[in-house]
Amino acid sequence: MLAIPHPSVLLQPEWVTVIRKNAFAAEQAGLLQSAQLELIYEQQWFKLLIPAAYGGVEMPLPDLVRLEEALAWADGSLGWVVTLCAGAGWFGGFIAPEAAQSIFADPRVCLAGSGADSGTATITDDGYVLNGSWKYASGVRHATHFTASCQIIDNNKPVMDSSGKPMILSFVIDKDAASLVPAWKYIGMMGTGSHAFTLHDAGVSANRSFKINAEDTLIDGPLYRYPFLQLAEATLAANLSGMAIHFADLCEPIFHEKLKQKRLTDVHREVLLNTLQGVRENIQAMRDNFYQALDASWQAMETSHHIEDVQLQAVSRASRLLAQIARESVDTLYPYCGLQAASPDTEINQVWRDLHTAGQHALLTFSE
Protein backbone atom coordinates (compact mmCIF):
# COMPACT_ATOMS: atom_id res chain seq x y z
CA MET A 1 0.00 0.00 0.00
CA LEU A 2 1.36 3.41 -0.96
CA ALA A 3 1.66 6.03 1.77
CA ILE A 4 -1.09 8.65 1.76
CA PRO A 5 0.46 11.95 0.58
CA HIS A 6 0.57 15.19 2.53
CA PRO A 7 -2.82 17.00 2.41
CA SER A 8 -1.28 20.01 0.65
CA VAL A 9 -1.14 18.12 -2.66
CA LEU A 10 -4.92 18.53 -3.04
CA LEU A 11 -4.98 22.31 -2.75
CA GLN A 12 -3.66 24.95 -5.09
CA PRO A 13 -1.15 27.25 -3.31
CA GLU A 14 -3.25 30.31 -4.05
CA TRP A 15 -6.23 28.69 -2.31
CA VAL A 16 -4.14 28.10 0.80
CA THR A 17 -2.99 31.72 0.72
CA VAL A 18 -6.57 33.02 0.60
CA ILE A 19 -7.69 30.68 3.37
CA ARG A 20 -4.82 31.39 5.77
CA LYS A 21 -4.55 35.12 5.02
CA ASN A 22 -8.09 35.52 6.34
CA ALA A 23 -7.97 33.00 9.19
CA PHE A 24 -7.34 35.49 12.01
CA ALA A 25 -9.97 37.92 10.71
CA ALA A 26 -12.46 35.05 10.59
CA GLU A 27 -11.61 34.17 14.17
CA GLN A 28 -12.08 37.75 15.36
CA ALA A 29 -15.34 38.20 13.44
CA GLY A 30 -16.71 34.80 14.38
CA LEU A 31 -17.43 33.79 10.79
CA LEU A 32 -15.61 32.98 7.57
CA GLN A 33 -14.53 36.00 5.55
CA SER A 34 -15.86 37.02 2.14
CA ALA A 35 -12.68 35.96 0.30
CA GLN A 36 -12.85 32.52 1.93
CA LEU A 37 -16.54 32.17 1.12
CA GLU A 38 -16.02 33.20 -2.49
CA LEU A 39 -13.43 30.45 -2.82
CA ILE A 40 -15.84 27.94 -1.26
CA TYR A 41 -18.62 28.95 -3.67
CA GLU A 42 -16.27 28.95 -6.66
CA GLN A 43 -15.02 25.43 -5.87
CA GLN A 44 -18.52 24.25 -4.82
CA TRP A 45 -17.20 22.91 -1.52
CA PHE A 46 -20.58 23.36 0.20
CA LYS A 47 -22.03 21.14 -2.56
CA LEU A 48 -19.63 18.22 -2.21
CA LEU A 49 -22.30 15.82 -0.89
CA ILE A 50 -25.38 17.24 -2.60
CA PRO A 51 -26.80 14.78 -5.16
CA ALA A 52 -25.76 15.44 -8.76
CA ALA A 53 -29.46 15.34 -9.68
CA TYR A 54 -29.85 18.63 -7.79
CA GLY A 55 -26.72 20.31 -9.12
CA GLY A 56 -24.34 18.95 -6.49
CA VAL A 57 -20.90 17.40 -6.82
CA GLU A 58 -21.82 14.02 -5.24
CA MET A 59 -18.14 13.36 -4.57
CA PRO A 60 -17.09 9.77 -3.78
CA LEU A 61 -16.47 9.40 -0.07
CA PRO A 62 -12.71 8.61 -0.20
CA ASP A 63 -12.08 11.73 -2.30
CA LEU A 64 -14.31 13.80 -0.03
CA VAL A 65 -12.53 12.80 3.18
CA ARG A 66 -9.10 13.50 1.68
CA LEU A 67 -10.23 16.94 0.53
CA GLU A 68 -11.74 17.77 3.91
CA GLU A 69 -8.49 16.77 5.62
CA ALA A 70 -6.66 19.14 3.27
CA LEU A 71 -9.04 22.02 3.98
CA ALA A 72 -8.64 21.49 7.74
CA TRP A 73 -4.86 21.49 7.20
CA ALA A 74 -5.24 24.89 5.51
CA ASP A 75 -7.40 26.20 8.38
CA GLY A 76 -9.36 24.41 11.07
CA SER A 77 -12.41 26.67 11.07
CA LEU A 78 -12.83 26.66 7.30
CA GLY A 79 -12.33 22.91 7.07
CA TRP A 80 -14.87 22.31 9.83
CA VAL A 81 -17.52 24.59 8.30
CA VAL A 82 -17.12 22.95 4.88
CA THR A 83 -17.27 19.49 6.47
CA LEU A 84 -20.40 20.16 8.53
CA CYS A 85 -22.29 22.21 5.93
CA ALA A 86 -21.34 19.96 3.03
CA GLY A 87 -22.27 17.05 5.26
CA ALA A 88 -25.77 18.46 5.68
CA GLY A 89 -26.03 18.51 1.89
CA TRP A 90 -25.86 14.70 2.08
CA PHE A 91 -29.41 14.84 3.45
CA GLY A 92 -30.45 15.66 -0.11
CA GLY A 93 -30.35 11.94 -0.73
CA PHE A 94 -33.28 11.52 1.68
CA ILE A 95 -35.43 14.59 0.96
CA ALA A 96 -38.47 14.46 -1.32
CA PRO A 97 -37.33 15.47 -4.84
CA GLU A 98 -39.77 18.38 -5.21
CA ALA A 99 -38.49 19.91 -1.96
CA ALA A 100 -34.85 19.13 -2.72
CA GLN A 101 -35.02 20.83 -6.11
CA SER A 102 -36.16 24.03 -4.38
CA ILE A 103 -33.69 23.85 -1.49
CA PHE A 104 -30.62 23.23 -3.64
CA ALA A 105 -31.51 25.66 -6.42
CA ASP A 106 -29.56 28.46 -4.72
CA PRO A 107 -26.01 28.47 -6.18
CA ARG A 108 -24.73 29.48 -2.72
CA VAL A 109 -26.80 26.96 -0.81
CA CYS A 110 -25.45 26.12 2.63
CA LEU A 111 -27.20 23.95 5.20
CA ALA A 112 -26.29 24.27 8.88
CA GLY A 113 -27.94 22.70 11.86
CA SER A 114 -27.93 20.07 14.54
CA GLY A 115 -28.73 16.40 14.83
CA ALA A 116 -29.86 16.78 18.43
CA ASP A 117 -33.59 16.06 18.79
CA SER A 118 -34.11 19.12 21.01
CA GLY A 119 -37.31 20.34 19.40
CA THR A 120 -40.87 19.31 18.69
CA ALA A 121 -42.80 19.08 15.43
CA THR A 122 -46.56 19.19 15.87
CA ILE A 123 -48.59 17.65 13.06
CA THR A 124 -50.96 20.06 11.26
CA ASP A 125 -53.31 19.72 8.29
CA ASP A 126 -50.60 20.81 5.83
CA GLY A 127 -47.35 19.81 7.54
CA TYR A 128 -45.77 20.57 10.90
CA VAL A 129 -45.18 23.42 13.33
CA LEU A 130 -41.69 23.39 14.83
CA ASN A 131 -40.52 24.70 18.20
CA GLY A 132 -37.24 24.28 20.03
CA SER A 133 -33.62 25.28 20.31
CA TRP A 134 -30.45 23.69 18.93
CA LYS A 135 -26.80 24.23 19.87
CA TYR A 136 -23.54 24.12 17.96
CA ALA A 137 -24.74 24.82 14.42
CA SER A 138 -21.42 25.24 12.61
CA GLY A 139 -21.53 27.70 9.71
CA VAL A 140 -24.92 28.97 10.76
CA ARG A 141 -24.07 32.58 9.87
CA HIS A 142 -23.47 31.57 6.25
CA ALA A 143 -26.45 29.24 5.98
CA THR A 144 -29.35 29.54 3.56
CA HIS A 145 -31.22 26.76 5.39
CA PHE A 146 -31.15 25.10 8.79
CA THR A 147 -31.65 21.44 9.63
CA ALA A 148 -33.27 20.38 12.90
CA SER A 149 -34.34 17.09 14.43
CA CYS A 150 -37.64 17.00 16.33
CA GLN A 151 -39.88 14.71 18.31
CA ILE A 152 -43.21 14.33 16.51
CA ILE A 153 -46.33 15.45 18.40
CA ASP A 154 -49.96 14.79 17.48
CA ASN A 155 -52.95 15.90 19.57
CA ASN A 156 -50.56 17.01 22.31
CA LYS A 157 -49.06 13.51 22.59
CA PRO A 158 -45.77 12.06 21.33
CA VAL A 159 -46.07 9.85 18.26
CA MET A 160 -44.38 6.47 18.71
CA ASP A 161 -42.44 4.62 16.04
CA SER A 162 -42.71 0.91 15.25
CA SER A 163 -40.36 0.03 18.13
CA GLY A 164 -42.42 1.95 20.68
CA LYS A 165 -39.97 4.84 21.00
CA PRO A 166 -40.81 8.53 20.35
CA MET A 167 -40.72 9.20 16.61
CA ILE A 168 -37.93 11.55 15.51
CA LEU A 169 -37.85 13.29 12.14
CA SER A 170 -35.40 15.81 10.71
CA PHE A 171 -36.46 18.94 8.83
CA VAL A 172 -35.02 21.54 6.49
CA ILE A 173 -36.14 25.06 7.36
CA ASP A 174 -35.56 28.33 5.51
CA LYS A 175 -33.08 30.58 7.31
CA ASP A 176 -35.66 33.34 7.83
CA ALA A 177 -37.80 31.04 9.99
CA ALA A 178 -35.07 30.71 12.63
CA SER A 179 -33.59 33.05 15.23
CA LEU A 180 -29.85 33.02 15.75
CA VAL A 181 -28.58 32.94 19.35
CA PRO A 182 -24.88 33.91 19.75
CA ALA A 183 -23.46 31.18 21.96
CA TRP A 184 -20.03 30.12 20.68
CA LYS A 185 -17.62 31.23 23.43
CA TYR A 186 -14.94 28.58 23.30
CA ILE A 187 -11.16 28.90 22.94
CA GLY A 188 -11.00 27.63 19.37
CA MET A 189 -12.86 27.12 16.10
CA MET A 190 -14.12 30.67 16.50
CA GLY A 191 -14.22 31.25 12.76
CA THR A 192 -16.94 28.61 12.46
CA GLY A 193 -19.57 30.84 14.12
CA SER A 194 -21.10 27.70 15.61
CA HIS A 195 -23.95 29.47 17.34
CA ALA A 196 -27.32 28.20 18.55
CA PHE A 197 -30.67 28.83 16.89
CA THR A 198 -34.31 28.64 17.91
CA LEU A 199 -37.61 28.02 16.13
CA HIS A 200 -40.92 29.39 17.39
CA ASP A 201 -44.11 28.16 15.71
CA ALA A 202 -42.27 27.71 12.42
CA GLY A 203 -44.49 26.12 9.80
CA VAL A 204 -42.91 23.61 7.44
CA SER A 205 -44.39 21.41 4.74
CA ALA A 206 -44.37 17.65 5.14
CA ASN A 207 -42.00 17.18 2.19
CA ARG A 208 -39.30 19.09 4.10
CA SER A 209 -39.06 16.21 6.61
CA PHE A 210 -36.74 13.23 6.20
CA LYS A 211 -35.31 10.16 7.95
CA ILE A 212 -31.69 9.07 7.70
CA ASN A 213 -32.14 5.36 7.12
CA ALA A 214 -30.74 3.25 4.31
CA GLU A 215 -34.24 2.09 3.38
CA ASP A 216 -35.40 5.72 3.10
CA THR A 217 -32.79 6.73 0.53
CA LEU A 218 -34.37 8.49 -2.47
CA ILE A 219 -31.18 8.84 -4.52
CA ASP A 220 -29.76 5.56 -5.80
CA GLY A 221 -26.04 5.81 -5.30
CA PRO A 222 -23.32 4.43 -3.01
CA LEU A 223 -22.82 7.79 -1.30
CA TYR A 224 -26.36 7.79 0.12
CA ARG A 225 -26.34 4.10 1.02
CA TYR A 226 -23.14 4.51 3.03
CA PRO A 227 -23.92 4.45 6.79
CA PHE A 228 -24.18 7.90 8.34
CA LEU A 229 -22.24 7.05 11.51
CA GLN A 230 -19.06 5.99 9.73
CA LEU A 231 -19.39 8.87 7.25
CA ALA A 232 -19.55 11.33 10.15
CA GLU A 233 -16.72 9.70 12.10
CA ALA A 234 -14.42 9.64 9.09
CA THR A 235 -15.02 13.23 8.03
CA LEU A 236 -14.54 14.60 11.55
CA ALA A 237 -11.42 12.53 12.22
CA ALA A 238 -9.90 13.74 8.97
CA ASN A 239 -10.34 17.31 10.20
CA LEU A 240 -8.30 16.58 13.32
CA SER A 241 -5.68 14.86 11.21
CA GLY A 242 -5.38 17.89 8.96
CA MET A 243 -4.98 20.24 11.92
CA ALA A 244 -2.37 18.00 13.55
CA ILE A 245 -0.32 17.92 10.34
CA HIS A 246 -0.56 21.72 10.13
CA PHE A 247 0.73 21.96 13.71
CA ALA A 248 3.65 19.63 12.95
CA ASP A 249 4.48 21.65 9.83
CA LEU A 250 4.62 24.83 11.92
CA CYS A 251 6.88 23.13 14.45
CA GLU A 252 9.58 22.49 11.87
CA PRO A 253 10.90 26.10 11.56
CA ILE A 254 10.52 26.61 15.31
CA PHE A 255 12.60 23.52 16.04
CA HIS A 256 15.24 24.50 13.48
CA GLU A 257 15.67 27.85 15.22
CA LYS A 258 15.98 26.12 18.58
CA LEU A 259 18.71 23.88 17.19
CA LYS A 260 20.86 26.99 16.73
CA GLN A 261 20.72 27.88 20.42
CA LYS A 262 24.13 27.40 22.04
CA ARG A 263 22.64 26.48 25.41
CA LEU A 264 21.17 23.27 23.97
CA THR A 265 23.16 20.10 24.40
CA ASP A 266 23.57 17.50 21.69
CA VAL A 267 21.09 15.35 23.59
CA HIS A 268 18.53 18.18 23.52
CA ARG A 269 18.99 18.61 19.78
CA GLU A 270 18.54 14.90 19.25
CA VAL A 271 15.34 14.94 21.32
CA LEU A 272 13.90 17.76 19.21
CA LEU A 273 14.64 16.07 15.91
CA ASN A 274 13.55 12.62 17.01
CA THR A 275 10.34 13.90 18.58
CA LEU A 276 9.22 15.73 15.44
CA GLN A 277 10.19 12.82 13.20
CA GLY A 278 8.46 10.32 15.49
CA VAL A 279 5.24 12.33 15.59
CA ARG A 280 5.16 12.67 11.84
CA GLU A 281 5.76 8.95 11.34
CA ASN A 282 3.06 8.12 13.85
CA ILE A 283 0.49 10.37 12.19
CA GLN A 284 1.42 9.01 8.77
CA ALA A 285 1.05 5.39 9.88
CA MET A 286 -2.36 6.10 11.36
CA ARG A 287 -3.47 7.98 8.24
CA ASP A 288 -2.43 5.07 6.06
CA ASN A 289 -4.45 2.68 8.23
CA PHE A 290 -7.43 5.04 8.31
CA TYR A 291 -7.63 5.49 4.54
CA GLN A 292 -7.09 1.78 3.95
CA ALA A 293 -10.16 1.02 6.09
CA LEU A 294 -12.21 3.80 4.50
CA ASP A 295 -11.29 2.86 0.93
CA ALA A 296 -12.08 -0.82 1.55
CA SER A 297 -15.53 0.02 2.91
CA TRP A 298 -16.26 2.29 -0.02
CA GLN A 299 -15.15 -0.32 -2.54
CA ALA A 300 -17.47 -2.83 -0.90
CA MET A 301 -20.39 -0.40 -1.16
CA GLU A 302 -19.65 0.34 -4.81
CA THR A 303 -19.20 -3.26 -5.92
CA SER A 304 -21.65 -5.22 -3.78
CA HIS A 305 -23.93 -2.47 -2.36
CA HIS A 306 -23.18 -3.86 1.09
CA ILE A 307 -20.52 -3.32 3.75
CA GLU A 308 -19.80 -6.07 6.25
CA ASP A 309 -20.03 -5.11 9.91
CA VAL A 310 -16.36 -5.89 10.38
CA GLN A 311 -15.48 -3.33 7.70
CA LEU A 312 -17.67 -0.66 9.30
CA GLN A 313 -16.12 -1.39 12.67
CA ALA A 314 -12.70 -0.96 11.09
CA VAL A 315 -13.67 2.50 9.81
CA SER A 316 -15.02 3.53 13.21
CA ARG A 317 -11.95 2.23 15.02
CA ALA A 318 -9.52 3.86 12.59
CA SER A 319 -11.40 7.17 12.75
CA ARG A 320 -11.31 7.30 16.53
CA LEU A 321 -7.67 6.24 16.70
CA LEU A 322 -6.72 8.87 14.12
CA ALA A 323 -8.44 11.52 16.24
CA GLN A 324 -6.64 10.26 19.34
CA ILE A 325 -3.25 10.24 17.61
CA ALA A 326 -3.89 13.77 16.30
CA ARG A 327 -4.54 15.10 19.80
CA GLU A 328 -1.64 13.20 21.37
CA SER A 329 0.79 14.24 18.62
CA VAL A 330 0.10 17.93 19.09
CA ASP A 331 0.41 17.63 22.85
CA THR A 332 3.74 15.82 22.43
CA LEU A 333 5.16 18.65 20.31
CA TYR A 334 3.66 21.59 22.17
CA PRO A 335 6.10 21.77 25.15
CA TYR A 336 9.07 22.17 22.77
CA CYS A 337 7.57 25.16 20.94
CA GLY A 338 8.21 27.88 23.50
CA LEU A 339 5.95 30.76 24.45
CA GLN A 340 5.00 31.59 20.87
CA ALA A 341 2.84 28.46 20.92
CA ALA A 342 0.99 29.93 23.92
CA SER A 343 0.41 33.35 22.33
CA PRO A 344 -3.11 33.80 20.86
CA ASP A 345 -1.61 36.03 18.16
CA THR A 346 0.35 33.21 16.50
CA GLU A 347 -0.73 30.75 13.86
CA ILE A 348 0.57 27.78 15.80
CA ASN A 349 -1.49 28.72 18.84
CA GLN A 350 -4.59 29.13 16.69
CA VAL A 351 -4.09 25.61 15.32
CA TRP A 352 -3.56 24.27 18.86
CA ARG A 353 -6.78 25.89 20.07
CA ASP A 354 -8.76 24.76 17.04
CA LEU A 355 -7.66 21.15 17.33
CA HIS A 356 -8.35 20.92 21.05
CA THR A 357 -11.79 22.45 20.58
CA ALA A 358 -12.76 20.28 17.60
CA GLY A 359 -11.31 17.27 19.41
CA GLN A 360 -14.02 17.57 22.06
CA HIS A 361 -16.66 16.32 19.62
CA ALA A 362 -18.57 13.46 21.25
CA LEU A 363 -18.12 11.13 18.26
CA LEU A 364 -14.36 11.18 18.72
CA THR A 365 -14.05 10.97 22.51
CA PHE A 366 -13.28 7.27 22.88
CA SER A 367 -10.82 5.21 20.86
CA GLU A 368 -13.16 2.18 20.90
N, C-alpha and C positions, 0 to 999 in steps of 0.2 A: 504494500500500500504506500502510495506517495504521500509525503508530508503535506499537510494543508498549508498553503502559502500565507504570508502575512496579509492581514485585512486590507492594507493600503493598495494592493494590486487591483482591487475592484473599484477604486475611486480615482477620478481624474484629479491631478494636483490642484487645479483651479477650484474644484468643488471643495476640497479640504480647506483651501485658503478662505473661501467665503464662509464656510461653516465655523471655522475656528476664529476668524477675525471678528465675528459677531457673538461669540460665545459668552463673553463677560457682559456685554450689553443685554443679551437675552436673560442672563441670570439676574441682573439688576432690575430689569423690567418685569420679570416673571412671565415671560412668553418669548417664543421664537421671534427673531427680527425679520423685517420685510425681505431682506436679501436672502436669508435662509429659506423663508417660505417660497419665494419666487423660484429658488432652485428645486425645492420639493415639488412644486406644481409643474415645473418644466420637465422634471424627470419622472413625474407621475408616481412618486413614492407613496403618497397616500392611497394610491389605487392598486398597490401591488397584489392585494388579495381579492379585489373586487372581480366578480365573474366577467370574462371577456364579452359575454352576451350583453352586458350593461356598460361596455366601454372600458372595462378594467384590464389590468395586465394579466391577472390570473397566473402569477409566477409560480413555477414548481417549487415545492417546499425547500429542497436543499439549496437552491439558488437564493431563495428568499432569506433563509437563515444566515447564509454567508454575507449577503448584502447588509442585513441588519447588524451583524457583528462589525462590519466595516464602518457603518454610519455611527455606531456607538464608539468605535475607535476614534473617529473624527471628533465627536463630541457626545457626551453622555446624554444630555437633555434632548438634543435633536434625534439621536438614535432611538431613545425611549419613546418620544412622541410619535415618530414614524412607525415604530413597532406596534404601539397600542392603537393608534388611529387606523393604520393599515390593517391591523388585526381585526378591528371592528368591521372593516369592509368585507371580511370573510363571511359575515352574517348574510351577505347578499346571496349566498348559496342556499339560504333557508327562508328567505322572504318571498312572499307572493310576487310573481313577475310584474303585475301591473303597478304595485307599490315600489318595487325595486327600480323599475324604469324611471319613475319620478324622482326617487331619492338620489340615484346616481347620475342624473342628467347634468347636474352642476359640475363644470369642469374642475372646480376647486373643492369638490365634495370632501368632507372630513368628518368622520364619526368619532365621537368621544363618549365615554360613559363608564358604567360600572356593572359588574356582574352580580353584585350583592343584591339579594332580593329584599331591599329595605323600603319597598313601597307597596301600594295596593292598586289594583286595577278592577274597578267595579263595572260589571257588565251593564250595558245600556242597549236600547233598541238598535242603535246604529254603530256600536263599537264598545269602547271602554272610556272610563274617566279615571285618570291616574293621579295619585297623591303620594308624596313621600320625599325623602331626601337621600342623596347618594354621595359618598365621599371618594376622593382620589380619582377624579376624572381627568386623566392626563390629556393635554392638548385641548382642553375644553374651551380655551379662549380663541382657538382657531376653528372651532367646529361649526359645521353647517347643520348638523343633526346630533342628537344625543341618543344613547341607548340606555335602557333601564329595565331591570328585572323586577317583577311585581308578583305578589300573591293575588290570585283571582278571587273576587268577592261577587256573590250573587245573592240578592235579597238579604243583605247585611250578614251573610254567612260565608265562610271560606268554602270554595269549591275544592273537592278532593279528586285526586287523580286515581288511576286504576289500582294503585298500590295502597290507597287509603291515606296518602300524604297530601298536604295542601298543594294545589296545583300552582306551578310557577310558570309564567310566560315572560318573554322579553319583548321589548317594544322599541321602535324607532320613532323619535319625536322631533319635530322641527325645533330649531334652536330658540325661536321666539316664544315657544311655549314654556320654557324653563327659566328659572332665576338662578343666576350665578352667585355663589357664596364664597368669597375669598377665605381660604382655609389652609393654604399650603405654606407652612411656617417651619420647614425642616432645614437641616444644614446643607443639603445638596439637592440636585435635580431641580433647582429653582427655575430654570428656563422652561420647564415643562408646563408651568402654570396649572398644576394638578389640583385644581380647586374642587369644591363641592358644588352640587346644584340641587334645586328643589323643584317639585311640580305641585301645583295646586289646582285641582279640578281641571286638569288638562285633558281635553277630548282627543281621542285618537281612533281612527278607523280600525276595524278588525283585521284588515290585510296588512297592517303595520305591526302585527304581533308575529312571533316566531318561536320555535323550539329548536335547540341545538342537539338534535339526535340524528344518528346516521340514517334512520328510516324516514326522517323528515326532510332530507336533502331534496331540493328542487332543481339543482344544477348537477347534471351527470358528469362528474369529473373526479379524479383522484384527490384533488385538493380539498374538496368538500366532503369526501368520505373519510378523510384522515381524522383520527380522533382529536377532539379539541384539547384535551388535557396535555397530550404529548406535544401538540403544536404550540400551546402556550408555554410549556416548560422549556422547549427548545429555543423559542424566540427570545425569551427573557434571559436564559442562561447565556446565549450568544451576546447579549448586550453587556453582561458582566465581563465576559471574556474580552470583548473589544476594549472596554475601559481598562482592564488589567494590562492589556498589551500596550495601550497608550501610556499608562503609568510607567511601565518598564522602559519604554522608549525614552521617556523624559528623564529617567534615572541615568541613562547612559552618559550624557554630557556632564551631569552633576558628579557622577563617580569619577569620570576622567579628570575633572578639576581637582577632586579630592586626592587623586593619585599623585598630584604634583606637590602636595603639602609635605614639607620636610619633616614635620613632627610625626608623620605616619611611619610605622615600622614596615618592614617587608611582609611581616605576617598580616598586618592590617590591610596592606594593598592586596595581598592574596585573598583575604576574606571578602573584600569588596568585589573583586573580579569573579570569584567563585560563586558568590551569592547571586549576583546578577545573572551569570550564565546558568546556574542551577534553576533559578526561577523561570527563566525563559524556556529551558528544556522541559521543565515540569508542565508549564502551560501548554507547550507545543504537544507534548505526549497526550495530555488530556483532550486537547482539541482534536487530535487525530482520532482518538477513541470515540469522541462525541460524534464527529461527522461520519465515522464508519457506521455507528449505530443508526444515525438519522438516515443516511443514504440507503442502508439495507432495508429499513422500514418503508421508505418511499418506493424503492424498487418493488417490494412485495405488493404494495398497494397498486402500483401501475400495472404489474403483470398479472396478478391473481385477484385483484380487488379485495384482498384480505390480508391483514397483518396478524401474525401469531402473537399471543399474549407475551411470550418470551421476548419477542422483538420490541414490543411496546415497553415492556419493563426495562429493556436495555436502554431505550431512549430516555426514559424517566431517570434511570440511575445515572446515565452519562451526563444528563442535563444538570442534575443536582450536584454531582461531583465536580463538574466544570465550574459551577457557581462557587462551590466551596474552595476550589483551588484558586479561583480568581481573587477571592477575598483574602485567603491566606498568603498568596503571593505578594499582594500589595502590602500587607502588614509585615511581611518579612523584609521588604525593601525599605519601608518607610523610615525606620530608625537611622538608616545610613544617609538620609537625604538632607539632614541639617534643618535649620529653622525655616528655610524657604519653603519646605514642604508643609510647614504649619502656618504660613502666611496666606490669608484668604485672597490676596491680590495676585497670587501666582497660579499658573496653569496647572502645575502638578498638585497643588492643594485642591483646586477645583475638581480635578479628576478623582482625588482621594475622597472628597466629600460626596461626589456623585455616586461613586461605586458603593460606598458604605450606606448610602441612602437607598439606592436601588436594590442593594443586597438584602434589605429587610423584607422584601416581598415574600409573602407567606408561602408561595409555591416553591421557593428555593431555600427554605429554612433548614430542612433536614436533608442529609445526604442519602437517606434510604426512605 
